[in-house]
Amino acid sequence: MPEIKPTTVAIAAAAAYFLLRPKDASASESIKRTPSDTGCPPGFSPDANGFCVPDGGVVFEGTPGTIDPETSGGGASKYAIQSLAGDGTDDPDMGPGGFAQLPGDPAQPLPPNVDYEMLMDSLVREYPEPGSFYRVEQGDTLNSIAKQALGSAAALQAQAMGATQAQAQALAIEAANRTAWRNGYRNAIGCSPWNDMVYGTWGFTSAYKNPESGRAIRLRPKQADQAARMAQGMAPIRNERWGKPSHAGNTNLNPIKNNDPAFSEYELLWLPGIDLATVVVNGANGLELNAGWYQIGAYPMSDWTQIVPPPEIMALGFEDPDTQSNPPQTVGCPPDYGAEYMG
């Protein structure tokens, strides 16, 4: 079973912060989504700009930023999990699930009997929020996802710092429309070793490709139901062919299983966690956005930062059935966000 391990230590200097808030929905509702008429999860409603915002909470207003001409994804119905996983045996020289032991890392080995259904229920979101898995919806682009995630981060931190609804709303709009932040976070999504390992490909004639890895995430209904797999303690499985660097921007590659109903989902993207204290700060005239850059959050006692999901998720490993391509030696974007591919 392929796996990845970090090549660099956590880069965020700020205190560790991991946003894990319970959802009202049950695990089965979280994993097997029933689309609503509004396209937003229960308790949320779309505003004029398409943000899913809490009912009675922060309202996003203003002029949306420019959307990149990326291929958009969409929702799809659920299918029962097929027999796609490996035998699940562990290499005695490796950590749980075949994940490489990190010498001196007290966060490993993982605690026994991880409740993956509960863990996934706490991590899956139906709207973009840093530090969570997000189900791609119809019309999404990486640019629009990044915009909403940054707006969400600013609103959450502003409210935690005592902002009024109007103040939080203004900061959310400013964060969502800050072009450098949005482009940086969009690229961070593609630079996440987890996202790249599960969905990255050179074989895509897209207007967007990650400037650091050269690969893209296609956003198309050709993926496995990764949330359901991981909720059962199974490894996520690729269905995109890696291709080769010469394909980037020139060749569209068909998925490994093109017409298999078990591969009819859209991407479940990990949205890198942000240290919210680096988004909104106390300025001379009150709350304001950080004039510099936000920081990716850190996990306590781990070499991983929140550029990837929690260590319990990483411990599941990956399934890569692509036999026609040579995988990259590293996934993500080294050196800061790189990880070794160990097939």
N, C-alpha and C positions, 0 to 999 in steps of 0.2 A: 504494500500500500504506500503510495507516495506520501511524503510529509514535508513540512517545511520547518526550519528552525531559524531563530533570529540571528543576524550577523552583527548587529549593533545593540548596545545597551540603550535603555530608555533615554530619549533626548529631551523630554519636557522637564524644565527645571522647577516648575511650580509644583505645589503639593498635589498628591494624587487625588483624583476626583473621578468617580465612576457613577453615572446617573443610572440607577436601577429603580424605577418606580413601578409599583404593581398596577396592573390593568384591571378594569372592571369586568372584562370578558373572561370567560373560562378558557382553559387551555385549548379545548376543542374548538371554541369559537375563534381563538386567536390564530390557530393553525389552519383551520378550514374556514376561510373567510366567506361570509355571505355579503355580497356587495349591497350597499345601501343606495337609495334613490339619489342621494346627494354625492355619493362617492367618498364620504367621510365616515370615520368610525363612529359608534354611538357616543353621544355627548359632544360631538364636534359638528360644525357646520361650515360650508365654504363661504368665504367673503367675496367681495367684488373682484379680487385679483386671483382667486382660486386657492388661497391658503385654507387649509383645514384648521380652524381655530376653535378653542373651547367655547361651548355655549356660555354666553355671559362673561367671557374672558377677554383677552387681548384681541383687538380687531386690527388686521393688517389693511392699511389703505395706502394710496399713493400710486405712482406710475411704475408698473413692472419694468424690470431691466430688460435688456435685449436678450433674446433667446438664441442660442447658437443653433445652426441648421443641422442638428443631430437627428439620427433615426430615433423615433420614439417607440416606446414599448406599450404594453397594455395588459389587462387582466385576463385570466383564463380560468376555466373550471378545474376542480380538483379531481385527481384520479388516485386509485389505490396504489400504494407503493408496490413496485414489482421487485423481483429478486435480483437486485443490482449490486448489492454490497458484497464485499469479500467474505472470507471465513471468519473474520473478526479476531483471529489469533494474534497474540502479542509476542513480539520478539523479546526474549528474556533480557537482552542487552539494551532494550529501549524502554521508554516509559509507557504508561497506559495508552492503549489504542495505537501503539507503534510510534508514539511521539518521542522524539529524541530527548533524553534526559539532559537537563542543563546543569552542569556541575555547580554545586554551591547554591542553587536556587531553591530556597525553602518552600516555594510555592509548588514544588513537584517532589514526589509523585502526588497526583491529585487525590483528594479525599475519596474513599470508596463510596459506592452506591450513589453516584450523582443522579439527582432527579432531573433528567434532561427535559422532560415535558414541562416541569415547573420552570426550569431555567429558560427554555425557549419562550414560554408564555410571558416571562418578564422582559424578554429582549426584543420580541417582534412588534413592530409598529405598523400601522396602516397610513402613517404620515411621516415625512422626513424629520428625524430628530437625531442629533449626534449621540453616539454611544448606543446605537440600537440597530437591529436589522429592519430594513424597509422593503416592503413589497412594491416592486415597480408597477405603476398604473398606466393606463392608456394615456398617451400624450406626454408622459414624462420624458425629460432629457436629463443628462447628468448636470447640465447647467441649471435647470429648474429645480432639481432635487437639492443641489448645493444652495441655491437661493433660499428655499424654504427652511433648510436645516440651519442656516446662519440666522435667519429671522427668528426661528424657534429658540436658538441658543441665547440670543440677545434678550428676547422677551423673558425667558426663564430667569436669567441672571438679574435683569433689571427689577423684576418683581421680587426676587429674593432679597434685593438691596433696598426694598421699600418704595420703589417707583410707583407713581400713579399709573392708571391704565393709559392715559394719554402719553406719559413719558415712555412707558414700555413700548407702546405702539410706535412712537417716533424712532426709538432706538432699533426696533426690529426692522422697520423699513430701511433705515440707514444701513444696517448690517447686511440686509438682503441685497441691497443695490450697490454695495461697495465692490466694484469690479475686481480689484486685486484679490480681495478676500474670497469672492465667489470663484474666480478662476483657480485660486490656490486650493480651495476645498474640493472643487470638482476634480482637480488632478490628484488630490489626496485619496479620493474614492478609488480612482484607478490605480493609485500607488499602494493601496492596502494589499499586502501579500495574500490575504484571504480572498479578496475579490478577484485579484489577478489569477490566483491559482484555480479558482472555480470557474471563472468566466472569461479571462483574458485571451485574446487571440490576435495574431498578426494579420489574419485573413479577413480583412474588412475594408471595403472602399468607402470609408466614412469621412465626413468633413472634420471629424474630431478623432484624434488619436492622442494618447497620453504622451506629452513631450519628453518625458523621462524614460518610459519603458518602450515607447514605440508601438505598444499594443492598444487595443480598444476593447470596450465592453459593449456588446451589440444591442442589448435591450430588445430581445425577440422571444416569442413563445416557443422556445425549443429547450427548455431547461427542466430538470427534475424538480419535484416538490421538496426543496432542501429543508424547509422548516419541519415538515412532517418526518423526514428522514432523521434529522438531528434530534427531534423530540423523542424518537425511539432509540437514541444512542447510536445511530448509524452515521457513517461518514458521508459528507456531501460528495456528489459525483459530477464530473465534468461531462458536457455534451458538445462543447466547442472544440474544434481542432486547433491546435496551436499554430499550424502553418509554419512560415519562416519569415525572417525580416524582410525579404524581398517582396512579400505579399502585401506589406503594409500600404494601404491606400490604393492598391492595384487589383486585388483579387478577393472576391467573396468566396469563402469556403463553406460548403454544406456542413451541417452538424454531423456528429457521429451516427446518431439515430435520428433520421429526418422525419419519419412518419410514425413514430412510436408514441401512443397516447400517454405513456408514462413520462414522456418528455414534452409536455405541453404547457409548462409554467413559464412565467417570466422571472427575471432575476430577483433573488432575495439578496439585496446588497447590504453589506456592512457599512454603516456610516460612521467614520472614525469619531471617537469621543473627543470632545473639546474641554479643556480646563476653563470652565465658564468664568472664572475670576480674571481670565486674560481677555475676555470679550468686552465686558462693561466695567468701567472703573470710576472712582470718584475723582472728578476733575475740579478745576478752579471754580466752575460755574454749576457744579452738581454732577449728576451721572452723565457719562459720555462714553462713546466707544473708545477702546484702546487705540491710540494713534499708531501703534506699531502692529504687530501680528499676534493673533491668537495662538495658543499652544495646544498641541495634541496632548490629551490627558495621559496619565501614567497609571499602571496597575501596581499596587503595593507588592513588594517582595517578588517581582518578576522582571525578566529581561524584556518582556513585551510591553509596548505602549498600547494605547487604545486605537492605534492605527489598525489593529486587528481585534476580533472578538475576544472575550475572556479566555484564559488558559483552558478551562474545561471544554470549550468549543474547539480550540486548536488541538486538543488532545485526541479528538475523534479522527484526525488524519484526513485523507482525501482519497477518492477513487478517480483514477485517470485511465480510461480505457482507450485513449488515442494511441493507435499503433502505427499511424501513418506520418506522424510528425515527431520531430525531436524537441522535447520540452526545453525551455530556457534553463540555463544553469542556476539562475536566480529568478525569483518572482518578486513583484513589487518594484520598487525603485531604489536600488542601492546608491549611496551607502546608508542614508538615513532610514529608508523604509524598505531595505532589501532583506530577503530571506532566501536561504538555500533550498533548492528543490532537490529532494532526496528520493529518487524513484526506486 
